[in-house]
């Protein structure tokens, strides 16, 4: 388990946020440096290609022109494929600052031949609607799901067509609790187009169970 390179403390200029992960720190709470970073954690949690991630993973010495600068990325992300990325989460206006541009360019160059790459993510990418609102709505069920695989398969076998969520809930009746159904949505066993539609009772959903 990686220990953060920097210990985050309460700050007058930073909104330190505690986030409850599944894929980081053995499921124990982590600290991140902003609300924006905590929202990005939701993307990491829902991305099936992400195996695990580490906040404040390590501090690098980066050559920028004739200067040496210290730099700690916001996250190290490890993927199921075996690849790794160091990720910086920054508001787009701050990321355009010449100081940061030079630092990020120097850091990216330093990663050549290391097997890792660099990714800069801004608030425009993170605050995607309705995707982020769906993640926020469903994450508690991903973190602490009510999941009985036998019951899931029984329910999926009885309903083969897509239908509005409200109709599915009524059809299942006492066979599945509301928490179970939302857990299926959070874990991808019950699907809808998260990228284009807010989850409501009228959302068309269908089972994805093999």
C-alpha positions as CSV (number, residue, x, y, z in Angstrom):
1,X,0.0,0.0,0.0
2,X,1.5,3.4,-1.0
3,X,1.9,6.1,1.6
4,X,1.1,9.6,0.4
5,X,4.2,11.6,-0.3
6,X,2.7,14.6,1.4
7,X,0.5,14.7,4.5
8,X,-2.5,16.9,3.8
9,X,-3.6,19.2,6.7
10,X,-6.3,21.8,7.1
11,X,-5.5,24.8,5.0
12,X,-6.8,28.4,4.6
13,X,-6.3,28.1,0.8
14,X,-7.2,24.5,0.1
15,X,-10.4,22.6,0.6
16,X,-9.1,19.3,2.0
17,X,-11.7,16.6,1.3
18,X,-12.1,13.1,2.8
19,X,-13.2,10.6,0.2
20,X,-14.4,7.0,0.9
21,X,-12.8,4.9,-1.9
22,X,-13.2,1.3,-3.0
23,X,-10.1,1.2,-5.3
24,X,-7.7,3.1,-3.1
25,X,-6.1,2.6,0.4
26,X,-7.7,-0.8,0.9
27,X,-11.2,0.9,1.0
28,X,-10.2,3.2,3.9
29,X,-10.8,7.0,3.6
30,X,-8.3,9.1,1.7
31,X,-7.6,12.8,1.7
32,X,-7.5,14.9,-1.5
33,X,-6.7,18.5,-1.9
34,X,-10.0,19.9,-3.4
35,X,-13.6,19.2,-4.1
36,X,-12.6,18.9,-7.8
37,X,-10.2,16.1,-6.9
38,X,-12.9,14.3,-4.9
39,X,-15.2,14.5,-8.0
40,X,-12.5,13.0,-10.1
41,X,-12.2,10.1,-7.7
42,X,-15.8,9.1,-8.8
43,X,-14.5,8.8,-12.4
44,X,-11.7,6.5,-11.2
45,X,-14.1,4.4,-9.2
46,X,-16.6,3.9,-12.0
47,X,-14.0,3.3,-14.7
48,X,-13.7,-0.5,-15.2
49,X,-10.2,-0.1,-16.7
50,X,-8.9,1.3,-13.4
51,X,-7.5,-1.3,-11.0
52,X,-6.3,1.0,-8.2
53,X,-5.1,4.6,-7.5
54,X,-3.0,6.5,-5.0
55,X,-3.4,10.2,-4.0
56,X,-0.2,12.2,-3.6
57,X,1.8,9.2,-4.7
58,X,5.4,10.5,-4.7
59,X,7.4,13.7,-5.1
60,X,9.6,14.1,-8.2
61,X,12.4,16.4,-9.0
62,X,11.7,18.0,-12.4
63,X,14.1,19.8,-14.6
64,X,12.6,23.0,-16.0
65,X,15.2,24.9,-18.1
66,X,18.1,25.5,-15.7
67,X,16.0,25.0,-12.6
68,X,15.0,21.9,-10.6
69,X,11.5,21.9,-9.2
70,X,9.7,19.6,-6.8
71,X,6.4,18.2,-8.0
72,X,3.9,15.8,-6.5
73,X,1.1,14.6,-8.9
74,X,-2.4,14.5,-7.5
75,X,-2.8,10.8,-8.3
76,X,-1.0,7.7,-9.6
77,X,-3.5,5.5,-11.5
78,X,-2.8,1.9,-12.2
79,X,-4.9,0.1,-14.9
80,X,-6.0,-3.5,-15.3
81,X,-3.9,-3.5,-18.5
82,X,-0.8,-2.9,-16.5
83,X,-0.2,0.7,-17.6
84,X,0.2,3.6,-15.2
85,X,-0.6,7.3,-15.3
86,X,0.3,10.2,-13.1
87,X,-2.7,12.6,-13.0
88,X,-2.9,16.3,-12.2
89,X,-6.4,17.7,-11.5
90,X,-6.4,21.5,-12.1
91,X,-8.9,24.2,-12.9
92,X,-8.3,25.0,-16.6
93,X,-7.4,28.7,-15.9
94,X,-4.7,27.7,-13.4
95,X,-3.4,24.9,-15.7
96,X,-2.8,27.6,-18.4
97,X,-0.4,29.4,-16.1
98,X,3.1,29.5,-17.5
99,X,4.6,28.1,-14.3
100,X,2.4,25.0,-14.5
101,X,2.8,24.6,-18.2
102,X,6.6,24.5,-17.9
103,X,6.4,22.1,-14.9
104,X,4.0,19.7,-16.6
105,X,6.0,19.7,-19.9
106,X,9.2,18.9,-17.9
107,X,7.5,16.2,-15.9
108,X,6.0,14.6,-18.9
109,X,9.4,14.5,-20.6
110,X,10.9,12.9,-17.5
111,X,8.5,10.0,-17.8
112,X,9.8,8.8,-21.2
113,X,10.9,5.2,-21.1
114,X,9.5,4.7,-17.6
115,X,6.3,2.9,-18.7
116,X,4.2,5.7,-17.2
117,X,2.4,8.7,-18.8
118,X,1.0,12.0,-17.6
119,X,-2.6,13.2,-17.8
120,X,-3.9,16.7,-17.0
121,X,-7.7,16.8,-16.2
122,X,-9.7,20.0,-15.7
123,X,-13.1,20.9,-14.4
124,X,-14.7,20.9,-17.8
125,X,-13.9,17.2,-18.1
126,X,-15.0,16.4,-14.6
127,X,-18.2,18.4,-14.4
128,X,-19.8,16.6,-17.3
129,X,-23.6,16.4,-16.9
130,X,-25.4,14.1,-16.5
131,X,-22.5,11.7,-16.0
132,X,-21.2,13.2,-12.8
133,X,-24.6,13.6,-11.3
134,X,-25.3,9.9,-12.0
135,X,-22.0,8.9,-10.4
136,X,-22.8,11.0,-7.3
137,X,-26.3,9.5,-7.1
138,X,-25.0,5.9,-7.3
139,X,-21.7,5.9,-5.6
140,X,-23.0,5.1,-2.1
141,X,-24.4,1.9,-3.6
142,X,-21.1,1.0,-5.2
143,X,-19.2,1.6,-2.0
144,X,-21.7,-0.4,0.1
145,X,-23.8,-2.5,-2.2
146,X,-26.7,-4.8,-1.2
147,X,-25.8,-7.7,-3.5
148,X,-27.1,-11.2,-3.6
149,X,-25.9,-12.7,-6.9
150,X,-28.4,-15.6,-6.7
151,X,-31.3,-13.1,-6.4
152,X,-29.8,-10.9,-9.1
153,X,-29.8,-13.8,-11.5
154,X,-33.3,-14.9,-10.6
155,X,-34.6,-11.3,-11.2
156,X,-32.7,-10.9,-14.4
157,X,-34.1,-14.3,-15.8
158,X,-37.6,-13.1,-15.1
159,X,-37.3,-9.8,-17.0
160,X,-35.6,-9.8,-20.4
161,X,-36.8,-6.4,-21.8
162,X,-35.8,-2.9,-21.1
163,X,-38.3,-0.8,-19.2
164,X,-38.6,2.4,-17.1
165,X,-37.0,2.1,-13.7
166,X,-40.4,2.7,-12.0
167,X,-42.0,-0.2,-13.9
168,X,-39.1,-2.5,-13.1
169,X,-39.4,-1.7,-9.4
170,X,-43.1,-2.5,-9.5
171,X,-42.6,-5.7,-11.5
172,X,-40.0,-7.0,-9.0
173,X,-42.1,-6.1,-6.0
174,X,-40.9,-7.9,-2.9
175,X,-38.3,-9.9,-4.8
176,X,-35.7,-7.1,-4.6
177,X,-35.4,-4.1,-2.3
178,X,-34.8,-0.6,-3.7
179,X,-31.3,-0.7,-2.3
180,X,-30.6,-3.9,-4.2
181,X,-31.8,-2.3,-7.5
182,X,-29.7,0.8,-7.0
183,X,-26.7,-1.4,-6.2
184,X,-27.2,-3.3,-9.5
185,X,-27.3,0.1,-11.3
186,X,-24.1,1.2,-9.5
187,X,-22.3,-2.0,-10.3
188,X,-23.4,-2.2,-13.9
189,X,-25.7,-5.3,-13.6
190,X,-28.6,-3.0,-14.5
191,X,-27.7,-0.5,-17.2
192,X,-28.7,2.8,-18.8
193,X,-26.8,5.4,-20.7
194,X,-25.1,7.3,-17.9
195,X,-23.5,9.7,-20.4
196,X,-26.7,11.1,-21.9
197,X,-29.5,10.8,-19.3
198,X,-30.0,11.6,-15.7
199,X,-31.2,8.6,-13.7
200,X,-34.9,9.1,-12.8
201,X,-37.8,6.8,-12.3
202,X,-38.6,7.1,-16.0
203,X,-35.1,6.1,-17.2
204,X,-35.1,3.0,-19.4
205,X,-33.0,0.3,-17.8
206,X,-32.1,-3.3,-18.8
207,X,-30.3,-6.2,-17.1
208,X,-26.6,-6.9,-18.1
209,X,-26.1,-10.2,-16.3
210,X,-24.1,-13.1,-17.9
